[in-house]
Amino acid sequence: MPRPHRIFFPGALYHVTSRGNNKENIFKNRADHQYYFEVLAEAKKLFPFKLYSYALMPNHMHLLIETVGPDLGKIMKFVNYRYTIFFNKKYSRSGHLFGSRYYCKIIQKDKYFSSVLRYIHLNPVKAGLSKSLNCSWSSYGAYILKPDKSIVDYKSALELLGDCDMFAKKKFAALHICDFDEKLWKKFESPRNCVVGDKKFKNYLKKVPVTFCHLLA
């Protein structure tokens, strides 16, 4: 079966996942998390992008990225390569850390932004890693604590959720406690869905000028 094409263009919103080779762990402790954050921060300087959320699971990760240029491939190549070097050296191993190329879904921002944000934050809870959303596994805490320095662009995300800060905070809290539609969960979960959006959005993607759109097999 041929690999699905990827659509890269400036301003696109992506749900990105990478899994460990043979489902092996890629994060063993908080120090590994911290180094991964450092690599993401370095990548943001080289290839500017917005990081709206993350979930670092033991054997895979989730990122919600909005690109400034058509650079998602460069971003993920840099991040995975740098982190693999660190992990292999730290744990005296060699070879591939990630099982295959990363997966990415392009997300219709105006319709599914809040849903995919929530999906990523709920992953550690649904996997039984934590009983609380506010855990070290995800970026949920950045939205609650609002640190001055964070790799998460939570301020931009809150602006997308509401016209005013107070409304956005209430919406953020509310969307994490209501039931999640199982069909929608499966859309985000399945590696086969390269686009999460309505028919109008999918037709729009077909019309993206080739000068701004990179189709990579």
N, C-alpha and C positions, 0 to 999 in steps of 0.2 A: 504494500500500500504506500503510495507516495506521501511524503510529508506535506502538511498543509502550508500554503503560502502565508507569508507574514506581510502585513501592511504597516509601513513606517511612514509617518508624516508629522510635521511640527504640530504640537498642541494635542496630540492623541493621548488618550487615557488607557493605560494597560494594567491588567492584573497579571503579574508575572510569578511563575513558580519554578523552582529548581529542586530536584530530588537527589539524594545520595545514591551512589553507585550500588546496585544490588540492595537498595533500601537500607544501606548502612547509615549510621548517624553522621551528620555533618557538624552538629553542635553538641558538645559534651558538658559545657559549663558556661557560666556567665562571662568568663574571660574570653571565650570564643565569640559570644554575642558581641562583646565590646570591640573586639578586633574587627568583626564584620561591620559594625557601625562606623569604625574608622575608615574602612575601605569604601563604604558608601559615601561618607563625607568627602573623601578624596575624589571619588568619581563625580560628585556633584560640582566640584571645581573644574574638572576637566571637560565634562559634558553636561552643562547645566540642565537640571530637571527638577521637578517637584516630587517629593516623596510624601504621599498622603497617609500611608499606613504600612505596617509590616506585621508579620507573625513569624517568629523563628522557632519552628518545631524541631524536635531532635533529628529527624532524617530528611526534612525539606523546609523550604521557606516560602512565604508569600510576600509580595511587594505590590503596592499600588502606586504607579508612576505616571506622571504626565510629562511628556517630553517637550523641550523647547525647540529642538531641531529633530531631524529624522535619525536620532542616534541611539535608539534602544539597543541595537545589536552591539554597538561599541561599549555602551554602558555595562551590559551584562557580561560581555567578553572580559572586560577589565576587572569587574567585581569577582567573577568566578575564578579567573586566573590568579589574581592576587590572593584570594582567600585559600585557594588550593595549595599554593606555595606555603603559606603560613601553617595550614593544618597538617600538611605532610611533614613539614620540618618539626612541628611541635610533637606529633605523635609517631615519629620515626616510621613513616609509611611512604609509599611511592605510587605513581600511577594516577588514574582518574579518581577524583573525589565525587564528581557529579555523574549520574548515570547516563545522561544524554544531554542534548542541547536543552536550554530552558524552554518552558512553555509560556506563551503569552496570549491573552485574550484582549482584544480591543473592546472597550466599554463605552456605551453611549452615556456620556457624562450627565446630560440633563435629565435622564430618566433612571439611571441605575447607579449613580455615584454613591448615594447613601446606602444602598443595598450591598454593594461590593465592599465598602468601608466596614460595614457591620459584619459581613461574612468573614472577612480577614480577622477581625477582632474576636469573633466567636470561635475560631478554630481551636485555640488552646483549651477552651472550656469544653467544647464538644468532644475533643480527643481525650478528656479526662486529665489533662496536665495541670489544670487549676480549677478551683470552684468559683474563683472571682475573675471578672473581666480585667480588673486592675492588677495585672501580673507582669512579671519580667519578660514573658514570652512575646508580648505584643506592644504596639504603640498606643494602646488605649490610655495608658497612664499619662502620656504626653498631653492628651486633650483635657485631662483632669487637673494635672499639676501645672501645666503651661510653663515649662522652664524657659528662661531667657535664651538659652542655647540648646537647640535640638535639631537633629537631622530631619525630623518630621515637620513638614510645612502645615502644621495644624491650623494656623491662622487663615491661610488660604482656603483650607478645607472647610472651616467654619463659615467663611464668607459664602461658600457654595451652598451651605445648608440653610442659611437664613440671611435676611436683609440687615438685621441688627444682631449685635453680639449676644444679647440676652435670649432672643428667639433661637439663635443657632445653638446655643448651649442646651436649651430645653429640648430642641429637636434631636441633638446628639444623644442626650440621656435617654429620651423616649424610644428612639429607634433600636437601642440595644436591649430593651426589656420586652418588646412585643415579640410574638411568635414569628418565626422565619418560614416563609413559604417553601415547602420541600422541593417543588418543581424548580424554583429559582435557585435554591441551594445546589441542586444537581447541575444546573447550567454553569454555575461558577466552578463546580467541582470537576466536571468532565473535561478531559484534555481535548476532546473532539470539537468543542464549541470555540471557534476562533474569534467569533464576534458575539457579543451580548448586546442586542439592541433590536429595535423594531424594524419593520420593513422599510420605512422611510430612511432610517439611518443606514441600513445596508445598501440601499440604492445610492445614497450619498457617497458611501465609500467607493462605489464603482466609478464615480465621476471625479474622484480626487485627481488633479493634474499629475501626469507622470513625472513632471519635474520635482514634485514634492512627495511622490509616493514611491517607495521601494518595495518591490515584491521579491522576496527571497524564499527559495524552496528549502 
